[in-house]
Amino acid sequence: MAKRVRGSRTGRPIMALLDLLGRRWVLRIVWELREQPKRFRELQDLIGASPTIVNGRLGELRLARLVELDPDSGYRLTALGKELLRLFLPLHVWSEKWAKALD
């Protein structure tokens, strides 16, 4: 039997990922880290969330190994985080087509 994870009774990794990505501010943090590392305060200012929320989300992303803290430059995407971002590009392109079809 698979290990249970939040958002999944089966423990399936896709369910755990979708649960994580569906949490408020998670995708925004990943997006803000897409080009270069950012310090905590800078991230907080960019997304407009409370320090408690930003700290919690960064903790979840670090636990998921999508974000890491570099003492010199701040928070940055890991190799897994960068790969996830690349995988979102086709979904972004598709969503643009979808939005136009809804008009």
FENTA-V177025 format. One record per residue. N is the residue number from 0. RES is the residue in one letter. OMEGA is omega as a letter, one per 20 degrees, with the letter a starting at -180 (999 if undefined). Layout:
n,res,omega
N,RES,OMEGA
N,RES,OMEGA
//
This chain:
n,res,omega
0,M,a
1,A,r
2,K,r
3,R,r
4,V,r
5,R,r
6,G,a
7,S,r
8,R,a
9,T,a
10,G,a
11,R,a
12,P,a
13,I,r
14,M,r
15,A,r
16,L,a
17,L,r
18,D,r
19,L,a
20,L,r
21,G,r
22,R,a
23,R,r
24,W,a
25,V,a
26,L,r
27,R,r
28,I,r
29,V,a
30,W,a
31,E,r
32,L,a
33,R,a
34,E,a
35,Q,r
36,P,r
37,K,r
38,R,a
39,F,a
40,R,r
41,E,r
42,L,a
43,Q,r
44,D,a
45,L,a
46,I,r
47,G,r
48,A,a
49,S,r
50,P,r
51,T,r
52,I,a
53,V,r
54,N,r
55,G,a
56,R,r
57,L,r
58,G,r
59,E,r
60,L,r
61,R,r
62,L,r
63,A,r
64,R,r
65,L,r
66,V,r
67,E,r
68,L,r
69,D,a
70,P,a
71,D,a
72,S,a
73,G,a
74,Y,r
75,R,r
76,L,r
77,T,r
78,A,r
79,L,r
80,G,r
81,K,r
82,E,r
83,L,r
84,L,r
85,R,r
86,L,r
87,F,a
88,L,r
89,P,r
90,L,r
91,H,r
92,V,r
93,W,a
94,S,r
95,E,r
96,K,a
97,W,a
98,A,r
99,K,r
100,A,r
101,L,a
102,D,999
//
